[in-house]
Amino acid sequence: MSRMKTGGRSPEQQGALSNATAGVVASVMGATAVLAMAGLPLRVIGTVLGMGGLIAVLLVRELADARHRGR
């Protein structure tokens, strides 16, 4: 597969990205199941997962910025 199709990533990086994505999906599914078994309504579950996702995105962006600046 050419680097154009993978966003310039090597096959190793693409594989790691796929593994990370699978891990995130499994974590969200597990968290949803646990919160549902605890009897929380779907509105609360969605809010909890949404806030967790927002925090994760902000953390990843901050880490990428710090890495880009060479810290």
GROMACS elastic network, one bead per residue, 0.5 to 0.9 nm:
[ bonds ]
;  ai    aj funct       b0    kb
    1     4     6  0.83087   500
    1     5     6  0.68876   500
    1     6     6  0.76105   500
    1    11     6  0.81922   500
    2     5     6  0.56619   500
    2     6     6  0.69142   500
    2     8     6  0.81595   500
    2    10     6  0.89745   500
    3     6     6  0.50959   500
    3     7     6  0.60433   500
    3     9     6  0.59727   500
    3    10     6  0.68540   500
    3    11     6  0.86028   500
    4     7     6  0.54265   500
    4     8     6  0.56670   500
    4     9     6  0.84201   500
    5     8     6  0.74610   500
    5     9     6  0.88302   500
    6     9     6  0.55694   500
    6    10     6  0.77448   500
    6    11     6  0.83863   500
    6    14     6  0.70761   500
    7    10     6  0.89663   500
    9    12     6  0.79316   500
    9    13     6  0.57518   500
    9    14     6  0.60553   500
   10    13     6  0.51767   500
   10    14     6  0.61452   500
   10    15     6  0.86020   500
   11    15     6  0.60708   500
   11    16     6  0.85776   500
   12    15     6  0.51284   500
   12    16     6  0.62338   500
   12    17     6  0.86113   500
   13    16     6  0.50608   500
   13    17     6  0.61114   500
   13    18     6  0.86128   500
   14    17     6  0.50263   500
   14    18     6  0.62122   500
   14    19     6  0.86670   500
   15    18     6  0.50621   500
   15    19     6  0.62198   500
   15    20     6  0.85947   500
   16    19     6  0.50523   500
   16    20     6  0.61024   500
   16    21     6  0.85462   500
   17    20     6  0.50413   500
   17    21     6  0.60877   500
   17    22     6  0.85786   500
   18    21     6  0.50824   500
   18    22     6  0.61904   500
   18    23     6  0.86110   500
   19    22     6  0.51063   500
   19    23     6  0.61961   500
   19    24     6  0.87198   500
   20    23     6  0.50096   500
   20    24     6  0.62499   500
   20    25     6  0.86856   500
   21    24     6  0.51286   500
   21    25     6  0.62310   500
   21    26     6  0.86224   500
   22    25     6  0.51461   500
   22    26     6  0.61583   500
   22    27     6  0.85726   500
   23    26     6  0.51418   500
   23    27     6  0.60979   500
   23    28     6  0.86521   500
   24    27     6  0.50529   500
   24    28     6  0.61867   500
   24    29     6  0.85825   500
   25    28     6  0.52390   500
   25    29     6  0.61847   500
   25    30     6  0.85867   500
   26    29     6  0.51161   500
   26    30     6  0.60770   500
   26    31     6  0.85492   500
   27    30     6  0.50779   500
   27    31     6  0.60539   500
   27    32     6  0.84963   500
   28    31     6  0.50715   500
   28    32     6  0.60405   500
   28    33     6  0.85685   500
   28    49     6  0.73841   500
   29    32     6  0.51185   500
   29    33     6  0.62321   500
   29    34     6  0.87154   500
   30    33     6  0.51268   500
   30    34     6  0.62136   500
   30    35     6  0.86329   500
   31    34     6  0.51460   500
   31    35     6  0.61166   500
   31    36     6  0.84519   500
   31    45     6  0.87472   500
   31    49     6  0.79424   500
   32    35     6  0.52557   500
   32    36     6  0.60084   500
   32    37     6  0.85370   500
   32    45     6  0.66966   500
   32    46     6  0.84881   500
   32    49     6  0.78369   500
   33    36     6  0.50845   500
   33    37     6  0.60731   500
   33    38     6  0.85559   500
   34    37     6  0.51508   500
   34    38     6  0.62371   500
   34    39     6  0.89018   500
   35    38     6  0.50195   500
   35    39     6  0.66951   500
   35    40     6  0.59213   500
   35    41     6  0.85417   500
   35    42     6  0.89006   500
   35    44     6  0.88351   500
   35    45     6  0.63942   500
   36    39     6  0.52056   500
   36    40     6  0.55577   500
   36    41     6  0.72151   500
   36    42     6  0.75761   500
   36    45     6  0.74019   500
   37    40     6  0.75312   500
   40    43     6  0.82072   500
   40    44     6  0.63383   500
   40    45     6  0.65700   500
   41    44     6  0.54714   500
   41    45     6  0.64078   500
   41    46     6  0.87790   500
   42    46     6  0.59957   500
   42    47     6  0.84813   500
   43    46     6  0.52296   500
   43    47     6  0.62581   500
   43    48     6  0.87434   500
   44    47     6  0.50515   500
   44    48     6  0.61458   500
   44    49     6  0.85981   500
   45    48     6  0.51928   500
   45    49     6  0.61597   500
   45    50     6  0.83971   500
   46    49     6  0.52443   500
   46    50     6  0.58627   500
   46    51     6  0.84976   500
   47    50     6  0.50295   500
   47    51     6  0.60811   500
   47    52     6  0.85005   500
   48    51     6  0.53122   500
   48    52     6  0.61976   500
   48    53     6  0.86259   500
   49    52     6  0.50136   500
   49    53     6  0.60666   500
   49    54     6  0.85786   500
   50    53     6  0.50419   500
   50    54     6  0.61544   500
   50    55     6  0.86496   500
   51    54     6  0.50253   500
   51    55     6  0.61951   500
   51    56     6  0.85613   500
   52    55     6  0.51832   500
   52    56     6  0.61609   500
   52    57     6  0.86769   500
   53    56     6  0.50160   500
   53    57     6  0.61472   500
   53    58     6  0.86152   500
   54    57     6  0.51701   500
   54    58     6  0.62206   500
   54    59     6  0.85732   500
   55    58     6  0.51842   500
   55    59     6  0.60879   500
   55    60     6  0.86200   500
   56    59     6  0.50854   500
   56    60     6  0.61239   500
   56    61     6  0.85705   500
   57    60     6  0.51961   500
   57    61     6  0.61486   500
   57    62     6  0.86007   500
   58    61     6  0.51445   500
   58    62     6  0.61606   500
   58    63     6  0.86327   500
   59    62     6  0.51262   500
   59    63     6  0.61589   500
   59    64     6  0.85721   500
   60    63     6  0.50813   500
   60    64     6  0.60708   500
   60    65     6  0.85578   500
   61    64     6  0.50711   500
   61    65     6  0.61281   500
   61    66     6  0.86032   500
   62    65     6  0.50844   500
   62    66     6  0.61568   500
   62    67     6  0.85479   500
   63    66     6  0.50935   500
   63    67     6  0.60771   500
   63    68     6  0.84900   500
   64    67     6  0.50501   500
   64    68     6  0.60241   500
   64    69     6  0.86144   500
   65    68     6  0.50047   500
   65    69     6  0.62158   500
   65    70     6  0.86941   500
   66    69     6  0.51547   500
   66    70     6  0.63888   500
   66    71     6  0.55777   500
   67    70     6  0.50869   500
   67    71     6  0.57793   500
   68    71     6  0.77040   500
